[in-house]
Amino acid sequence: MTIKGKYKVVFIGPFYTGFFIDSSALIEKGYTTIQNSIITHFKKTREKGWFIENDDKGEVLWDVEFTSVYGGTPMVPPSLIGKNFICEDNIIQFEGIEFDISRILLFFHDYGAGTFRIKAEVNLTREFEVKEYRELVERFSAELSSLINPIIENDTNDLKGVLQTNLIPIESYEEISEELKLKSLDYLPIRSALWYHRVFIFEIEKNAPITQEDYNTYKDVLFSSQMEGPRNCSLNEYAQVYPSFNFSLYLYDKDNRPKDIRLNRVLEIAEYYYAATSLLDTILFNAFAKFKGKRKSVPKIKELELELESLKNLSDQLELFLLTLKDSIINLSPSSVIMWRNIDNEWYYSPMLETLREKSELLTSEVNEKLEELTQKRSETLNKFVKIFTLVAIIGPILEIYSIAQDLGLFEALVENWVLTLCISVPIMITIVMLFLYYIRKFTKY
């Protein structure tokens, strides 16, 4: 089948911010308190467009964004803060076709990543096969980098400045990115679009439920990694939703559009967790490789303490991330959780997450082993101190004996028999001095 006219398409993807926000600090201080302090700061500086998700009465989150992606109350909100751009007269000509960019959204999260959403309307002035249309949109995606990357760069830096001003703990990982780049490894591109997921939206005018025949008309916009093909995740007969691999499809009846399907937002949350998982996995692998490399030499206690603190912080960060992810999934609304499960199958997210869990457990094991090693070294050091103090304590009685011997005139007698005295005292003194020097040297080695 061929299509012609104006059609909506949404481009969704993640980006790396270059820094982690201390999630435990946010939870302790209260997310709402932190969010309000950030918004207040932006209002004072008259920077427009910043918003808190689910706090704008649906005016910001356009399309089918009338209800929360969550059915319950998650431990952390869907996002920390967002930025909204309304684009006017932003038309990009590509291969003779107009792409009208009408709105851009950014969402920022704790674990070093954020997501973007670009809404566009494509004006097909000639007949296109559905598959041909998908290929056109796919080729066009690369053109968006020059539009979205400067926005990501500027707003990420603005947010970083506000977080630092409000004394919210952040930790940069840009040095790790540069380090990996120098090693010619897969480095972490900071503050730029990582990839694009395309959501094709088709509005059908028939005032009737969406059928299999309707799906067959537009199914060529999809790729699926599942043997049985894409799965419809809609609970409403007037809509069909197919979250898939790199592409998603949303069909709905114009007069009966459901208000409980948040495909865009579910995809964004999935993209965030996918990117954050990949980021943590890379940082974990780098830390583990460094840790193993240093094991070739015997570290000093101070080095052990610093290494242990770094590994423990990373392990704690991973545990909190996995806990937050699990909490988010548990609290998804019924329609959202079906979409999440399908995304999980399409993107092979569970195996990736399982690998991260295994590495986290391995890291925890290494940390515990390191802790035992540190405890053992401290015990050895304490024993050395005890032995040294014991040797020092011997000096007191020796001085006391010396004083008594002097009072009794024993030294005169020893002088008279100096040969015998030397034969007895010299070996004893040499032994004491050698023992003293041995323990001093052994202690100062660490």
Secondary structure, DSSP 8 states (H G I E B T S, - for coil): -EEEEEEEEEEEEEEE-SEEE-HHHHHHH-HHHHHHHHHHHHHHTT--SEE-TT-STTSSS-SS-SS-SBSS--SS-S-SEEEEEE-SS-EEEETTEEEEEEEEEEEE-SSSEEEEEEEEEEEEEEEEEHHHHHHHHHHHGGGGHHHHHHHHHHHHHHHHHHHHHTT--EEE-HHHHHHHHHTTS----BSSB---EEEEEEEE-SSS---HHHHHHHGGG----STT------SSTTEEEEE-SSEEEEEEEGGG--SS--HHHHHHHHHHHHHHHHHHHHHHHHHHHHHHHHTTS---HHHHHHHHHHHHHHHHHHHHHHHHHHHHHHTB-HHHHHHHHHHHHHHTHHHHHHHHHHHHHHHHHHHHHHHHHHHHHHHHHHHHHHHHHHHHHHHHHHHHHHHHHHHTTHHHHHHHTHHHHHHHHHHHHHHHHHHHHHHHHHHHT-
